[in-house]
Amino acid sequence: MPERRDLRVSHEERDQVVEQLRVAAGDGRLTMDELGERLEVALAARTYGELEVVLRDLPAASGAAARTPVPVSKELIQLKTGSGHIRRDGVWTVPRRMEVEIGSGHAVLDLTQAVIAQPALDLSVTIGSGQLLVIVPPGVAADVDSVTVRSGTVRQRVRLDPGTPVKLLITVSGSVKSGNVVVRRPRRSFWDWLRRRPLP
């Protein structure tokens, strides 16, 4: 029998290692250059041994990469605000369903570093005069055709090229009175632009 480090890895195991690297970069353990280099190695890895190389000096890398538990998604997350502000960003696990209720406040759902453990998210919105901003990374698509709008707006700024694999499909439904819903890609801050840092 071949040694474990010589066995082939799956797409799911590569994705788990990629998520570990992103978390490590967010914690300050890796620079952006190091993250880019290791992501290239992880995505091209064919065996456990190649994956272990990129995790060897990180705390979360003790043991083989295949033993990393797959994150468990919640069935439902409910977010409600009157005139306040809700923000869900950083590393968080995308549930199967989300219900967002906004009066005159605003909410941000940033999926740039989110853990995606299933292929679909049902996002139900009820918005008065507030705003919902959904930030999605490459590989995530959004369908906003089921939203009822009175005097507000729904802006879909994410376009996928034909044949692009979709890791997560967000189906947005519900109602918007005089508020708005915006779906877009991540943007660099002014300082990131000034320092020529790449997009998140």
Backbone as CSV, one residue per row, in Angstrom:
resi,resn,N_x,N_y,N_z,CA_x,CA_y,CA_z,C_x,C_y,C_z
1,MET,0.849,-1.201,0.000,0.000,0.000,0.000,0.880,1.244,0.000
2,PRO,0.522,2.280,-0.755,1.313,3.516,-0.740,1.142,4.251,0.590
3,GLU,2.151,5.053,0.945,2.034,5.861,2.147,0.912,6.878,1.988
4,ARG,0.391,7.338,3.145,-0.728,8.277,3.110,-0.393,9.538,2.331
5,ARG,0.821,10.053,2.497,1.181,11.299,1.830,1.210,11.163,0.315
6,ASP,1.232,9.925,-0.180,1.241,9.695,-1.617,-0.154,9.459,-2.195
7,LEU,-1.181,9.401,-1.320,-2.545,9.168,-1.788,-3.128,10.448,-2.393
8,ARG,-4.038,10.293,-3.307,-4.644,11.426,-3.994,-5.691,12.115,-3.111
9,VAL,-5.813,13.444,-3.286,-6.798,14.215,-2.529,-7.975,14.582,-3.422
10,SER,-9.083,14.952,-2.794,-10.296,15.319,-3.529,-10.416,16.839,-3.629
11,HIS,-11.389,17.290,-4.429,-11.663,18.727,-4.537,-12.063,19.296,-3.178
12,GLU,-12.861,18.547,-2.429,-13.334,19.022,-1.123,-12.159,19.235,-0.170
13,GLU,-11.197,18.331,-0.193,-10.041,18.456,0.696,-9.154,19.633,0.297
14,ARG,-9.024,19.879,-1.003,-8.296,21.079,-1.443,-8.993,22.340,-0.952
15,ASP,-10.320,22.368,-1.061,-11.083,23.546,-0.621,-10.921,23.790,0.867
16,GLN,-10.854,22.727,1.662,-10.675,22.866,3.112,-9.326,23.494,3.429
17,VAL,-8.301,23.094,2.704,-6.970,23.655,2.928,-6.936,25.119,2.486
18,VAL,-7.588,25.425,1.368,-7.661,26.815,0.910,-8.302,27.692,1.981
19,GLU,-9.356,27.187,2.625,-10.022,27.961,3.678,-9.100,28.168,4.875
20,GLN,-8.323,27.141,5.239,-7.365,27.279,6.336,-6.334,28.364,6.021
21,LEU,-5.888,28.407,4.793,-4.910,29.425,4.403,-5.505,30.822,4.472
22,ARG,-6.759,30.962,4.046,-7.408,32.278,4.102,-7.579,32.741,5.541
23,VAL,-7.948,31.824,6.427,-8.088,32.172,7.845,-6.744,32.579,8.423
24,ALA,-5.691,31.842,8.068,-4.350,32.161,8.565,-3.912,33.547,8.106
25,ALA,-4.234,33.890,6.856,-3.892,35.223,6.352,-4.685,36.298,7.079
26,GLY,-5.950,36.007,7.361,-6.776,36.957,8.099,-6.287,37.171,9.519
27,ASP,-5.654,36.154,10.104,-5.100,36.263,11.460,-3.737,36.938,11.474
28,GLY,-3.178,37.221,10.282,-1.862,37.849,10.218,-0.708,36.875,10.201
29,ARG,-0.984,35.588,10.041,0.089,34.578,10.024,0.766,34.472,8.671
30,LEU,0.074,34.934,7.619,0.643,34.899,6.269,0.499,36.276,5.636
31,THR,1.499,36.665,4.858,1.383,37.903,4.078,0.541,37.604,2.834
32,MET,0.137,38.647,2.130,-0.655,38.454,0.918,0.136,37.697,-0.142
33,ASP,1.445,37.961,-0.222,2.277,37.242,-1.194,2.360,35.761,-0.837
34,GLU,2.554,35.485,0.479,2.627,34.085,0.914,1.304,33.376,0.677
35,LEU,0.208,34.086,0.939,-1.104,33.489,0.709,-1.273,33.123,-0.763
36,GLY,-0.913,34.039,-1.652,-1.041,33.766,-3.077,-0.226,32.564,-3.517
37,GLU,1.016,32.485,-3.026,1.892,31.366,-3.394,1.321,30.041,-2.904
38,ARG,0.849,30.033,-1.643,0.346,28.778,-1.081,-0.992,28.361,-1.687
39,LEU,-1.811,29.346,-2.053,-3.071,28.999,-2.705,-2.819,28.313,-4.043
40,GLU,-1.828,28.789,-4.774,-1.492,28.156,-6.060,-1.075,26.703,-5.858
41,VAL,-0.251,26.474,-4.826,0.207,25.108,-4.546,-0.960,24.233,-4.118
42,ALA,-1.822,24.767,-3.226,-2.946,23.980,-2.712,-3.925,23.602,-3.813
43,LEU,-4.234,24.545,-4.690,-5.206,24.280,-5.744,-4.670,23.299,-6.792
44,ALA,-3.345,23.241,-6.916,-2.739,22.323,-7.883,-2.313,21.003,-7.250
45,ALA,-2.467,20.870,-5.931,-1.999,19.680,-5.221,-2.752,18.431,-5.676
46,ARG,-2.005,17.340,-5.778,-2.610,16.068,-6.145,-2.599,15.058,-5.001
47,THR,-1.691,15.243,-4.030,-1.558,14.281,-2.936,-1.613,14.983,-1.581
48,TYR,-1.810,14.176,-0.522,-1.820,14.718,0.838,-0.477,15.347,1.186
49,GLY,0.584,14.768,0.700,1.908,15.298,0.984,2.077,16.717,0.464
50,GLU,1.545,16.997,-0.724,1.650,18.341,-1.291,0.805,19.338,-0.502
51,LEU,-0.329,18.898,0.033,-1.159,19.785,0.852,-0.509,20.069,2.201
52,GLU,0.128,19.056,2.779,0.747,19.226,4.093,1.869,20.262,4.056
53,VAL,2.522,20.408,2.914,3.626,21.364,2.793,3.152,22.790,3.069
54,VAL,1.972,23.166,2.556,1.505,24.548,2.712,0.934,24.821,4.098
55,LEU,0.688,23.759,4.880,0.110,23.932,6.217,1.090,23.616,7.339
56,ARG,2.283,23.194,6.964,3.221,22.645,7.946,3.538,23.609,9.089
57,ASP,3.680,24.914,8.815,4.080,25.865,9.846,2.908,26.661,10.414
58,LEU,1.679,26.180,10.184,0.490,26.859,10.705,-0.131,26.043,11.829
59,PRO,-0.631,26.673,12.884,-1.197,25.944,14.025,-2.316,24.995,13.651
60,ALA,-3.159,25.400,12.691,-4.297,24.562,12.313,-3.880,23.379,11.459
61,ALA,-2.586,23.267,11.154,-2.137,22.233,10.229,-1.646,20.979,10.918
62,SER,-1.851,20.850,12.231,-1.388,19.645,12.913,-2.156,18.449,12.382
63,GLY,-1.460,17.416,11.986,-2.094,16.251,11.394,-2.315,16.451,9.914
64,ALA,-2.957,15.477,9.298,-3.168,15.526,7.855,-4.319,16.452,7.508
65,ALA,-4.231,17.014,6.332,-5.249,17.969,5.905,-6.621,17.324,5.786
66,ALA,-6.651,16.040,5.452,-7.937,15.386,5.246,-8.730,15.252,6.527
67,ARG,-8.096,15.425,7.714,-8.815,15.304,8.971,-9.482,16.605,9.376
68,THR,-9.329,17.658,8.578,-9.989,18.918,8.874,-11.492,18.729,8.756
69,PRO,-12.266,19.044,9.820,-13.708,18.813,9.742,-14.374,19.738,8.741
70,VAL,-15.358,19.222,8.049,-16.132,20.036,7.122,-17.100,20.882,7.937
71,PRO,-17.146,22.214,7.737,-18.027,23.056,8.529,-19.487,22.666,8.325
72,VAL,-20.259,22.718,9.407,-21.665,22.371,9.352,-22.483,23.649,9.228
73,SER,-23.356,23.695,8.245,-24.170,24.879,8.014,-25.401,24.865,8.910
74,LYS,-25.791,26.048,9.384,-27.061,26.181,10.067,-28.174,26.128,9.030
75,GLU,-29.331,25.708,9.463,-30.465,25.675,8.555,-30.983,27.077,8.277
76,LEU,-31.019,27.946,9.334,-31.599,29.271,9.172,-30.877,30.293,10.049
77,ILE,-30.587,31.462,9.463,-30.079,32.618,10.212,-31.038,33.774,9.959
78,GLN,-31.495,34.432,11.039,-32.406,35.571,10.940,-31.699,36.835,11.416
79,LEU,-31.707,37.861,10.583,-31.103,39.142,10.921,-32.176,40.222,10.818
80,LYS,-32.351,40.993,11.906,-33.375,42.031,11.927,-32.798,43.317,12.511
81,THR,-33.155,44.453,11.907,-32.767,45.751,12.435,-33.790,46.797,12.021
82,GLY,-34.029,47.764,12.932,-34.924,48.868,12.618,-34.160,49.953,11.888
83,SER,-33.438,50.772,12.664,-32.619,51.827,12.064,-31.133,51.595,12.323
84,GLY,-30.779,50.385,12.724,-29.394,50.066,13.044,-28.607,49.524,11.874
85,HIS,-27.453,48.925,12.210,-26.535,48.407,11.196,-26.154,46.971,11.543
86,ILE,-26.257,46.094,10.568,-25.862,44.693,10.731,-24.770,44.395,9.716
87,ARG,-23.731,43.730,10.178,-22.652,43.342,9.253,-22.212,41.914,9.559
88,ARG,-22.226,41.082,8.538,-21.735,39.715,8.664,-20.583,39.590,7.672
89,ASP,-19.342,39.518,8.187,-18.178,39.439,7.312,-17.098,38.597,7.969
90,GLY,-15.912,38.578,7.354,-14.842,37.730,7.865,-15.138,36.272,7.589
91,VAL,-14.702,35.402,8.489,-14.917,33.956,8.333,-16.208,33.566,9.042
92,TRP,-17.201,33.204,8.285,-18.473,32.727,8.837,-19.048,31.693,7.885
93,THR,-19.880,30.811,8.414,-20.424,29.722,7.613,-21.773,30.121,7.029
94,VAL,-21.890,30.006,5.734,-23.128,30.361,5.036,-24.198,29.310,5.343
95,PRO,-25.371,29.742,5.815,-26.439,28.774,6.119,-27.184,28.360,4.856
96,ARG,-28.172,27.516,5.031,-29.009,27.124,3.895,-30.045,28.204,3.583
97,ARG,-30.535,28.897,4.647,-31.521,29.949,4.454,-31.188,31.140,5.343
98,MET,-31.465,32.332,4.840,-31.310,33.549,5.620,-32.552,34.413,5.442
99,GLU,-33.001,35.016,6.552,-34.105,35.964,6.513,-33.585,37.292,7.046
100,VAL,-33.613,38.327,6.194,-33.096,39.642,6.561,-34.245,40.637,6.540
101,GLU,-34.474,41.277,7.692,-35.544,42.268,7.817,-34.928,43.601,8.219
102,ILE,-35.111,44.625,7.392,-34.501,45.941,7.615,-35.571,47.015,7.519
103,GLY,-35.617,47.885,8.536,-36.541,49.017,8.499,-35.928,50.159,7.713
104,SER,-35.233,51.056,8.440,-34.541,52.160,7.772,-33.030,52.048,7.933
105,GLY,-32.560,50.946,8.464,-31.126,50.743,8.646,-30.490,50.100,7.440
106,HIS,-29.335,49.491,7.640,-28.695,48.802,6.523,-27.918,47.590,7.021
107,ALA,-27.725,46.651,6.117,-27.031,45.404,6.437,-26.055,45.066,5.328
108,VAL,-24.937,44.440,5.725,-23.918,43.997,4.777,-23.673,42.506,4.990
109,LEU,-23.799,41.742,3.932,-23.445,40.321,3.945,-22.234,40.160,3.033
110,ASP,-21.062,39.988,3.639,-19.820,39.880,2.881,-19.389,38.418,2.855
111,LEU,-19.452,37.806,1.683,-19.113,36.383,1.539,-17.687,36.171,1.052
112,THR,-16.874,37.231,1.081,-15.515,37.133,0.546,-14.712,36.035,1.227
113,GLN,-14.810,35.918,2.550,-14.068,34.910,3.302,-14.997,33.873,3.924
114,ALA,-16.246,33.870,3.533,-17.221,32.963,4.140,-16.936,31.510,3.778
115,VAL,-17.312,30.619,4.677,-17.174,29.181,4.445,-18.449,28.691,3.771
116,ILE,-18.302,28.163,2.571,-19.450,27.698,1.791,-19.484,26.176,1.845
117,ALA,-20.498,25.649,2.535,-20.571,24.205,2.741,-21.698,23.551,1.974
118,GLN,-22.482,24.321,1.213,-23.551,23.772,0.397,-23.701,24.638,-0.847
119,PRO,-24.347,24.130,-1.879,-24.363,24.846,-3.174,-25.408,25.939,-3.316
120,ALA,-26.324,26.095,-2.354,-27.407,27.064,-2.532,-27.722,27.790,-1.229
121,LEU,-28.097,29.066,-1.359,-28.545,29.880,-0.232,-29.851,30.550,-0.622
122,ASP,-30.892,30.335,0.181,-32.187,30.976,-0.023,-32.220,32.216,0.857
123,LEU,-32.159,33.398,0.240,-32.086,34.666,0.979,-33.418,35.412,0.826
124,SER,-34.170,35.498,1.933,-35.453,36.189,1.936,-35.273,37.562,2.574
125,VAL,-35.719,38.615,1.881,-35.516,39.981,2.370,-36.846,40.708,2.523
126,THR,-36.924,41.537,3.576,-38.044,42.454,3.787,-37.436,43.792,4.146
127,ILE,-37.475,44.742,3.214,-36.762,46.013,3.384,-37.731,47.169,3.228
128,GLY,-37.683,48.098,4.204,-38.497,49.304,4.127,-37.778,50.361,3.315
129,SER,-37.106,51.285,4.044,-36.323,52.314,3.351,-34.824,52.083,3.536
130,GLY,-34.461,50.921,4.010,-33.061,50.606,4.268,-32.352,50.030,3.066
131,GLN,-31.154,49.494,3.328,-30.334,48.948,2.247,-29.702,47.632,2.649
132,LEU,-29.632,46.720,1.698,-28.915,45.459,1.867,-27.827,45.380,0.808
133,LEU,-26.586,45.206,1.248,-25.450,45.034,0.340,-24.926,43.616,0.478
134,VAL,-24.871,42.893,-0.633,-24.358,41.522,-0.644,-23.075,41.522,-1.479
135,ILE,-21.955,41.182,-0.840,-20.654,41.162,-1.518,-20.269,39.709,-1.760
136,VAL,-20.091,39.349,-3.019,-19.834,37.950,-3.352,-18.510,37.800,-4.096
137,PRO,-17.730,36.767,-3.769,-16.475,36.515,-4.472,-16.723,35.780,-5.786
138,PRO,-15.687,35.597,-6.616,-15.841,34.819,-7.844,-16.339,33.407,-7.533
139,GLY,-17.180,32.875,-8.408,-17.728,31.542,-8.193,-19.065,31.558,-7.473
140,VAL,-19.509,32.741,-7.059,-20.811,32.874,-6.391,-21.727,33.696,-7.280
141,ALA,-22.912,33.170,-7.557,-23.885,33.855,-8.405,-25.118,34.211,-7.584
142,ALA,-25.884,35.193,-8.062,-27.090,35.623,-7.360,-28.239,35.810,-8.340
143,ASP,-29.411,35.317,-7.960,-30.632,35.464,-8.753,-31.570,36.382,-7.965
144,VAL,-31.855,37.574,-8.491,-32.686,38.555,-7.784,-34.034,38.755,-8.475
145,ASP,-34.422,37.853,-9.349,-35.639,38.029,-10.133,-36.919,37.862,-9.311
146,SER,-36.812,37.300,-8.105,-38.017,37.051,-7.312,-38.275,38.123,-6.256
147,VAL,-37.611,39.275,-6.372,-37.796,40.365,-5.412,-38.859,41.329,-5.940
148,THR,-39.851,41.644,-5.104,-40.893,42.603,-5.456,-40.460,44.000,-5.020
149,VAL,-40.445,44.947,-5.952,-39.957,46.300,-5.680,-41.083,47.310,-5.890
150,ARG,-41.246,48.229,-4.928,-42.224,49.316,-5.079,-41.519,50.529,-5.682
151,SER,-40.962,51.392,-4.820,-40.243,52.556,-5.344,-38.738,52.445,-5.130
152,GLY,-38.283,51.305,-4.665,-36.860,51.099,-4.423,-36.138,50.550,-5.645
153,THR,-34.954,49.997,-5.423,-34.159,49.463,-6.534,-33.482,48.151,-6.126
154,VAL,-33.242,47.330,-7.119,-32.457,46.104,-6.956,-31.391,46.119,-8.031
155,ARG,-30.113,46.116,-7.604,-29.009,46.186,-8.569,-28.193,44.891,-8.503
156,GLN,-28.131,44.223,-9.625,-27.351,42.997,-9.748,-26.109,43.324,-10.571
157,ARG,-24.958,43.405,-9.927,-23.731,43.806,-10.610,-22.743,42.655,-10.777
158,VAL,-23.239,41.447,-10.622,-22.375,40.264,-10.743,-22.770,39.509,-11.989
159,ARG,-21.825,39.336,-12.891,-22.074,38.596,-14.122,-21.068,37.457,-14.232
160,LEU,-21.561,36.298,-14.595,-20.693,35.132,-14.772,-20.575,34.809,-16.248
161,ASP,-19.368,34.510,-16.686,-19.168,34.095,-18.065,-19.755,32.704,-18.275
162,PRO,-20.262,32.414,-19.472,-20.802,31.078,-19.753,-19.758,29.999,-19.486
163,GLY,-20.167,28.944,-18.805,-19.260,27.848,-18.495,-18.505,28.006,-17.189
164,THR,-18.661,29.163,-16.507,-17.983,29.372,-15.233,-18.619,28.501,-14.158
165,PRO,-17.820,27.696,-13.435,-18.399,26.865,-12.370,-18.943,27.731,-11.237
166,VAL,-20.121,27.376,-10.737,-20.766,28.123,-9.654,-20.648,27.321,-8.359
167,LYS,-19.967,27.910,-7.378,-19.793,27.252,-6.083,-21.006,27.459,-5.181
168,LEU,-21.667,28.593,-5.340,-22.848,28.903,-4.526,-23.805,29.752,-5.353
169,LEU,-25.086,29.386,-5.342,-26.128,30.179,-5.989,-27.020,30.770,-4.902
170,ILE,-27.089,32.111,-4.869,-27.941,32.811,-3.907,-29.233,33.200,-4.613
171,THR,-30.345,32.718,-4.111,-31.652,33.077,-4.660,-32.301,34.076,-3.711
172,VAL,-32.452,35.316,-4.194,-33.002,36.389,-3.364,-34.482,36.547,-3.673
173,SER,-35.309,36.572,-2.625,-36.748,36.777,-2.788,-37.226,37.717,-1.686
174,GLY,-38.479,38.183,-1.803,-39.023,39.068,-0.785,-39.477,40.382,-1.375
175,SER,-39.442,41.450,-0.546,-39.974,42.729,-0.978,-39.091,43.890,-0.554
176,VAL,-39.093,44.925,-1.390,-38.367,46.167,-1.125,-39.327,47.317,-1.363
177,LYS,-39.531,48.170,-0.352,-40.434,49.322,-0.511,-39.676,50.468,-1.177
178,SER,-39.056,51.332,-0.355,-38.304,52.452,-0.936,-36.801,52.283,-0.737
179,GLY,-36.399,51.133,-0.258,-34.977,50.874,-0.041,-34.316,50.279,-1.268
180,ASN,-33.188,49.599,-1.069,-32.509,48.990,-2.214,-31.676,47.793,-1.811
181,VAL,-31.460,46.937,-2.783,-30.612,45.741,-2.645,-29.535,45.828,-3.708
182,VAL,-28.279,45.627,-3.293,-27.151,45.664,-4.223,-26.337,44.393,-4.066
183,VAL,-26.054,43.739,-5.176,-25.173,42.566,-5.191,-23.969,42.922,-6.047
184,ARG,-22.777,42.835,-5.469,-21.573,43.208,-6.228,-20.373,42.405,-5.765
185,ARG,-19.263,42.565,-6.521,-17.992,41.931,-6.198,-17.256,42.729,-5.116
186,PRO,-16.236,42.140,-4.474,-15.420,42.894,-3.510,-14.667,44.023,-4.198
187,ARG,-14.397,45.080,-3.434,-13.623,46.210,-3.950,-12.442,46.472,-3.039
188,ARG,-11.399,47.025,-3.631,-10.248,47.437,-2.831,-10.539,48.760,-2.138
189,SER,-10.029,48.896,-0.911,-10.126,50.184,-0.242,-9.148,51.159,-0.893
190,PHE,-9.239,52.440,-0.518,-8.328,53.437,-1.075,-6.882,53.078,-0.773
191,TRP,-6.623,52.611,0.464,-5.245,52.279,0.850,-4.752,51.034,0.122
192,ASP,-5.648,50.065,-0.101,-5.259,48.884,-0.890,-4.912,49.287,-2.312
193,TRP,-5.733,50.189,-2.880,-5.460,50.671,-4.238,-4.129,51.404,-4.275
194,LEU,-3.877,52.245,-3.271,-2.650,53.025,-3.230,-1.420,52.126,-3.130
195,ARG,-1.553,51.031,-2.376,-0.444,50.099,-2.187,-0.416,48.999,-3.238
196,ARG,-1.315,49.118,-4.205,-1.410,48.145,-5.318,-1.667,46.720,-4.835
197,ARG,-2.424,46.610,-3.773,-2.780,45.294,-3.279,-3.870,44.697,-4.172
198,PRO,-3.862,43.371,-4.322,-4.881,42.740,-5.168,-6.229,42.753,-4.483
199,LEU,-7.279,42.447,-5.249,-8.608,42.325,-4.674,-8.625,41.200,-3.653
200,PRO,-9.524,41.275,-2.621,-9.612,40.201,-1.637,-9.927,38.877,-2.315
